[in-house]
Structure formats: C-alpha cells, structure tokens
Amino acid sequence: MSDERDGADAANGNDTEDQQGGRTAVATRPQRPTGKRSRQRVGTRDDTGAVASVALTRDGAAVEDERAKKAKKAKKSPGPNPVGYVFNYLKQVVAELRKVIWPNRKQMITYTSVVLAFLVFMVAVIGLADLGLARLVLFVFG
C-alpha cells in the first residue's frame, strides 16, 4: 500500500478498516519465467542403483551430460584403498589436535579438582537417596 491511499482514507473519514484490525496485504501471483527451457535435468538410476544426471530435450530424448559420463568411468575403477583412508584419517586427527588449545598446569589442577568435588557431591546425594529409599521399602514391606 502506498502513502497516498492512507491520506485519502484519512481525508474521507474511513476509519472502519483501522477499527477492524488494520488492512490486509493483497496476495499476488509470482511472475512466470520469460525464457523457455530447452533442457530439463532428471535423475536416473543405472543397474547399480547409482543416480546419474541426464538432460532431456523438448521432445523427451535423453542426452547424457559430462558429469554422468565421468561417473560411469569412475565406477569401472577398482575399489578404494583402505590403507589410504586410514592414513588420511590419522593425518586429519593430527591436524585437529594441533588446533586444540591445551590447558596449562594451573588450569588442569583447577578443572580436575572441580570435577572430583562434583563427583563426591553426586555420589553422596545418590547414596543418601538409595539409603533412604531402601529404609522406606523396608518400613513399608518389612
């Protein structure tokens, strides 16, 4: 809505729209694309179940694109090398460990003492709850 319409409503004294909760937006249809599509991409499955990209012309004839040809050539190669995967994994682990900011001695002692204190507290709470529930069961069924 433009500012001109708001001024016209105010001049005419039409405040009924504002009293009823305001104006609503007008829904418009999205514009259609102007260009024609000559090819449509479709995913097809080959004998092994892998999806290959195929382009269709207007008359429905399938035309293989470059990615589909490369995928077929890659399938004929022998299986992956497991030693290469392990070596690559270990190389990535070392790279990630180099990014870690390691705590110094004072921080490590502080963190360890906080964890141990929390463990002692939780063991005491759970132990007391277990002891109390055991006595309650013995009192009720005992």
C-alpha positions, 0 to 999 in steps of 0.5 A, spaced: 500 500 500 502 506 498 502 513 502 497 516 498 491 511 499 492 512 507 491 520 506 485 519 502 482 514 507 484 519 512 481 525 508 474 521 507 473 519 514 474 511 513 476 509 519 472 502 519 478 498 516 483 501 522 477 499 527 477 492 524 484 490 525 488 494 520 488 492 512 490 486 509 496 485 504 493 483 497 496 476 495 499 476 488 501 471 483 509 470 482 511 472 475 512 466 470 519 465 467 520 469 460 525 464 457 523 457 455 527 451 457 530 447 452 533 442 457 530 439 463 535 435 468 532 428 471 535 423 475 536 416 473 538 410 476 543 405 472 543 397 474 547 399 480 542 403 483 547 409 482 543 416 480 546 419 474 544 426 471 541 426 464 538 432 460 532 431 456 530 435 450 523 438 448 521 432 445 523 427 451 530 424 448 535 423 453 542 426 452 547 424 457 551 430 460 559 430 462 558 429 469 554 422 468 559 420 463 565 421 468 561 417 473 560 411 469 568 411 468 569 412 475 565 406 477 569 401 472 575 403 477 577 398 482 575 399 489 578 404 494 584 403 498 583 402 505 590 403 507 589 410 504 583 412 508 586 410 514 592 414 513 588 420 511 584 419 517 590 419 522 593 425 518 586 429 519 586 427 527 593 430 527 591 436 524 585 437 529 589 436 535 594 441 533 588 446 533 586 444 540 588 449 545 591 445 551 590 447 558 596 449 562 598 446 569 594 451 573 588 450 569 588 442 569 589 442 577 583 447 577 578 443 572 580 436 575 579 438 582 572 441 580 570 435 577 572 430 583 568 435 588 562 434 583 563 427 583 563 426 591 557 431 591 553 426 586 555 420 589 553 422 596 546 425 594 545 418 590 547 414 596 543 418 601 537 417 596 538 409 595 539 409 603 533 412 604 529 409 599 531 402 601 529 404 609 522 406 606 521 399 602 523 396 608 518 400 613 513 399 608 514 391 606 518 389 612 
